């Protein structure tokens, strides 16, 4: 039997799975870590935590599987969207932390771009607009604020390509990671854009020259890394790319109109298209499979699962303290309290903009808001309102498809930690009005990575095998009565933001 490994480097932890060629998960591993937030709206990570987590999780799945290393035919790596990428010197040593997708410090650079760059031309070339979410604005921030480091930078390398380099010694970047930098990547021609790079003042030689498909072998495991991971030397390594499209592949979304919401630290909801279904309110990049022809377009909430984590850590301290004693996860304890709260949380409304917001409002100054509190509300009401707020965000992004020629499937596939909640999937169905499908034993992006590794090594013929491997729970149908309640509140959700966004902007600069 042959085996494959998929590894996904997430914002809050790295996951690895080892599967056989029939899709059975033989072993899995996880290692968590934190995000550095030295100032409000700053979010950064040094790549060493990713590197050590990748070595550890690969070694653990190899050791726990009792599989001979020679039977592992390939390993693919995907990652969080790395924003600026890691600035490295000529020895490929990191010079500064990676300014990740969550970081919003490049607001002055965004203003400069809006005042000095033809935004229509930017969108025409890159398929994307400008916001401090995108890597090219963060790169401009480094140029403007860290001149001593800027002068030493040889490359900006996104997380997955950087880890692939550490595993193989080869420098390459997959098309999805390149496209998600925005600004300097030509989405139509699938190459770096000299025109935009010159206009922005970012030298193109700061980006890896070798662009690869996510089904292409970049190199083999080195002798040093073989000892750290337990993999055989020269085991093929594949750069899977950005986690959201990889998770979409792993969820069985293979056709035009298939769409998947990935509920992790953030929320990424996206669909596949071969047509020019692009919208400046959404984000587009080459897909991880058939990058030459297929585009992955998505809308993303900056905070999704992470605000429930914040709630658990700050408000749900009793549930957190009771986990070990009751042998029940704190999130499950909170779910159990919130399950009987009526749709709309009795007048509570949460804007889930705890780290600014990406699509569709593209407002780095947006902040979280809890509105409608009264003395009758409980922790359970608050927790459900937090979940509802993220679901409103998903619906808001889905509305942007009206500006494109895309025709989406009726059903939404939901993957990630949020899909495991007792009540959140039903809330998504009720808020959006769309049936929701949940994968049993969901392993998210690592499964998509393993598939990409299998295709690259000719161990798997095509991604269609995923459809044979996946097993879904019973489809969750929207509750029509709840949907009508949410229709009314959703309109207020959009109005509230418009009414308070100037206040948010003023307050966001108080401690900046």
N, C-alpha and C positions, 0 to 999 in steps of 0.2 A: 504494500500500500504506500502511496505517496502522500505527502503532507505539505501544507502551506501555512505561513504565518502572516497575520495582518496586525499592524500596530498603528494606533491612533494617538497622537500627542494632543491632548486636550488642554483647555485653559487651566483646569484645576486638577488634572491627573492624566496619566497615560495608561491606555488599555492595550492588551495584546491577546490574541486568540490563536490557537493552533487548531486547524481543521484538517479532516481528510478530504479526499477528492469527491466524496459524496455529500459534503456539506456538514458533516457531524463535527460539533465542537468537542475536541478531545481535552483541551486545557485552556484556561484563561487566567489572566493576571491583571492587577491594577496597582498603581502607585500614585498617591496624591501629593500635591504640593500647593503652594500659595502664589498669588499674584502680588507683586510689589506695587503699592499705591502711595508713593512718597508725597504727593500733593493731590488736592482735589482734581478730578478729571484726568489724572495721570495713571497709567497702567502699563507695567513693564515686567519683563522676565529675562533673566540671564539664561542662556541656552544650556548651561551645565546641568540644570535640574532636569531638562528634557533628556539630555544625553544619558545621565545616570538612570533615569526611569526607563528608558528604552532598553538599556543593557539588562537591567534587573528583570523587567517583565518578559523579555525574550528568553532569558535564561530560566526563569521560573516556569514558563510554559513548556520549554524543552525538557527540563528536569521532571516536571510533574506528569508529562505525557508518556514517559518511558519509550519515546520514539528515538530511533537511531538518527543522529544528526544527518547522515547521508540520505535519509528518506525525506528530509525537508528540502523541497525543490525550489523554494523561493520565499522571500519576505518583502512585503511592501509597507511603506510608511506614509501615513497621512498626518495632517496636523491642523490645529487651529489656524485661522487666518493671521499671519504674522505681521500685519501692518508694514512697518518699515523694513522688516527683515533684520537679520543680525548684521551690524556693520563689522566687518572683519578686515584685518591687515593683510599684508602680502603672505604671511604665514598661515592665514585663515584662522587667526586667533581673534576672539571677540574683543572689540574696543569699547563697547557700551552695550547696555541691555537692549533687547528687542522691544520696540514700542508696539505693543500688540493692538489688535483690532479695537479693544475697549478704550484705548488711550485717546483723549480728546484735546491734547495740548496745542495742536497746530492750527488754532483759530485765526491767528494773524496771517498765516500762510494761505489759508482758505480765502481770506479777504483779498490778499494779493492776487491770487489766481483769478478770482472773479473780476478784479479790476484790470488785469493785464492780459488775460488769455481769452481767445474767442471760444466761448463755452459751447457754441453750436459745433464748432470744428472739433473741440475736445470730445464731445459726445459722438460725433460722426466717426472719429477714428477709434476711440476706445470702447464705445458702447456704454460708457459710464459718465457720471457727472463729477462734481467736486465736493468733498466733505472731509473733515478731519479723520473720518473712518479710514479713508484710502491711504495706502502706503506712501504714495508720492508726496502727499502733504506732510507726512511725518518725516520723510527724507529731507524735505525743504526745511523743516524745523531744526533738524540736526545740522544742516548746512548753516543756518542762520544763528544757532545758539551754541554749537559745539565746534568752533572753527579748528581748534587744535586736533580734535578727533577727525573732523572732515578731511583734513589734509593727509591723514594716514589710511583712509578707507580704500581698500582694494575692491571689495564687493559688498553689496547688500544681498544676503542670502536668506530666503524665507525658512521657517522652521523645518519643514519636511525635507527640502533639498539640503539643508545644513546637516541634518542627522544622517541623510544618505551619504553625504561626504564623509562624515565621521566613521561610517560603517565600511566605506569602500575606498576612500581617497579620491573619488571622482567628483568633479563639480559640474552639476547640471541642474536645470530647473524645469519642472513640468509646466505644461501650458496653463493649467488652472491657476497655479501659484503665480505665474507671470501675469496672467490676465487680471488677477485680483489685486495686483499692485495699483492698477488703474493709472491714468495719466500718461504713461510712457509706453503702453502696450497696444499695438494695433490689433483689435479683435477680429477684423475682417481678414487680414493677411497673416495672422498668427505669428507676429514677430514684433520686436521692439520698434518703436517709432522714432526715427531720427528727428522728424519735424517737431513732435511734441517735446522730446528731450531737450532740443535746442531752445525751444520757446520757454520751457520751465527752468532751464539752467541746471539740468541734472545730466552729467556725462553718462552716456550709454555703456561705457566700459566698466561702470560700477555694477552692472548686472551680469550674471552668468551668461556666457555666450552660447552654450549648448542648451537648446530647448528640446525637450523629449516628451513623447506620449507617456501617459500613465500606464501603458501596457508595454513599455520598453525597458529592457534591462539596462541599468545605469552602470553597474559594476558588480564585483564580487566581494564577499566578506574578507577583510584582511586577516592576516595571521594574528595580530594583536586583538582584534575584535572577536575572532573565533574563540579565544581564551576567555573573553569576558561574557560571551553570550551562550557558549556551548554549541554554536552553529559550526558546521564544517567550513573550512577555508574555501573561498571562491563560491559559496552559496550565492545565487543571484539576488540582487537587491533592486527593487523597483520604487520609483518616487510616485506614490499614489496621489499626492496633491492635497488640495483643500478639503477639509473634513466633510463639509456639507454635501457637495456633489458625490463624494465617496459613500457617505451614508445613504444618499438617495439611490445609488446603484445597489448597495447592500439591501435596500428595502424592496428591491424588485421593480423600481421605476425605470423602465427601459424604452418606453414609447412616448411619442409626442402627446402632451396633455397630462401624462402622469405627474402627480405632484406630492411632495412629502414635506412634512414639518418636523424638523429635528429640534427636540426640546432638551437642550443641555444648559450650560451656563447662560447662553443666549438662546434665541429662537431663530432658526433659519428655515424659512419656507420657500421651496423652489420648485421649478418645473423645467422640463426639457423641451427644446425647440430647435428645429432646423430652419425656421422662418425668422425674419427680422422682427421678432416680437419684443423689441427692446423698449424700455421706458426709462427716462431719466430718474424716476422715483425709485427704481429697483437697481439691482446690481447684476452685471452679466460677466461671464467668463467662459472660456472653453470648457466643455464637459470633460470628465476624466476618462470617458470611453468614447472613441471616435471623435477626438478633439477637433479634427479638421472640419467636421460637418455639424456637430451638435453643440449647442450653447446651453449652459446652465444659467438660468435667470432666477434670482431670489430676492425676497424681502426679508429683512432681519430686525428683530427686536434686540437691542443691546443687552437687556437684562430679562431673563425668563426664570430658569431654575435658580439663578443666583439670588433673586429677591426672595424666593422661598427659603433659601439657605440663610439669608440675612434675617428673615422673620424667625426662623428656628433658633438662630443664635442669639437674637436680641429680645424677642418676645416669647418664643417657645422654650424658654430655659427649663421649665418644669418637665416638659416632654423629653427634652434632651437629657436631663438628669435621670429620667425614668427608663431610658432605653435598655440599659443593661439589666436592671431589676426586673422589668416586665418581658424582656427579650422581644420587644416590638420596636421597630424603627420609629424615631421621633416624627418623621413625616407621616407615617401611617397613623400615629396617635392623633396628629393634627387633622388628618383626613377624616378620622372617625368622629371627631367633634364637629367638623364642618359639613358632614354629609347631609344633615337634616336642615341646614340653613336654606331658606327659600332662595330661588333664583333672584339675583339682584341684591342679595345680602342686606335686605331691609333698608335700602336707601344708601348703602355705602358704594363709593366709586373710587377706584384706584387708577391713577395714571402710573404705569410701570417704568418711568423714565429715570431710573436711579443712577445711570451713568450717561446722561444725554440720550439721544435716540438716533437710530439709523433711519431706515425707510419706514414709512413714506414721508415723515416730517423733516428728516435730516436737520435736526436741531441739537447741537452739542450743548446748548444751555438748558435744554429741557431737564426737569427734575421730577422725582417721584412726588406724588400728591395723594393724600387720603382725604376724601371729601364726603361729608354727610354724617360724620360721627355724632352719636348721641349717647346719653347715659344708659340706653337700653342695649347697646351693642357689646358683644363679647369678643373674646379672642377668636372664637369660631367664625363669627361674622367677618372679622378682619382677614383671617386666613383665606376664606372663600373669596373675598373681594380681591385679594392679591391674585388668586388664580384667574378670576374673571378678567382682571385688567390685562393680563398677558393674552388671554383669548381675544379680547377686543383688538389688541395689537395685531394678532394674526388676521382677523377679519379686515382690518384696515389695510394691511398689505395685500390681501387677496383682491380687494377692490381695485387695486392698481392695474390688474389684468384687463380691466375694461378699456384701458388706454392702448392695448395691444391687440393683435389678431389671434391671440392664443385661445384655444378652446380646452378648458380643463375638465378632467374627469369629475364626476359627481363626488366620488369618495376621496377623502384625504387619508393618506397613510401617516401615522404619527410614530416617531421613533425617539429613543433617548430616555433619560431618566424620568422625564415628565410623563411618559406613557405608562409608567408603572404605578402611578397614583391610583387610589381607589375611586376618585371622583373627577380628576382633572380631564381625562378624555371625554367624559360625558359633557362637561362644561364646554369644551371645544366644539363638540357637535351641536350643542344647544345654542351657542353664541353665533356660530357660522351658518347653521342650518344645513351643514353637509354631514353625511354619514362618515364615521371615523373608523379606520381599520388599525388594529394594533397587532404587532407581530409577537407570537409566543416566543419566549426565550430570545428576545431581541439582543443582538450583540453589536448593533449600530455600525459605525464606520469600519471597525476592524474586519468585519465580514466582507465589506466591499473591497478592502485592501487585499484580503486573501484571494478574492476573485481576480483582481487585477494581477496579482502575482502569478496566479494559475494561468491566465491568458498569456502573460509575457513569457512564461516558461513552457508553453504548450502542454501544460498539465491539465488545463481546462480549455475546452474548445471555444466557448462563448459565454457572455454573461447570462444567457438564457437559463443556465443551470440554476440560478438563484430562484427562479420561479418554481422549480421542482423542490428546492430545499426549504423554502419558507412555509411556515404554518401560521395562520392568522387566528386570532380570537374571533368570536362572533362579532359581526359588524355592529357598531354602536350607532343607533339611529337617533336623530334629534328628537327631543321632546317638544312637540309643537307649542304647548302652552308656555314652556320656559323660553322657547325661541321668540315668541311674541313679546314677552317681558324684556328680553335682551335687545330686541330690535329698538325698543324705546330708549333703553339706557345707553345703547351704543351711540345713538345720535347725540345724547348728552355728553358722552365720552369725548367725541370730536369737538363739540362746542366748548367744553371746559378748557381743553388745551388752548384753543384759539383765544379764549377770554383771559387766560392767565400767562400766556407765553412771554409777554413783556415783563411781568413780575418775575418769572423764572429767570429771565436773562439778567435782570438787575441783581437778584439774589445770588446767582451763580458766580458773580464776580466778587462777592463780599470776602470770601476766603481764598480766592484764586491767586 
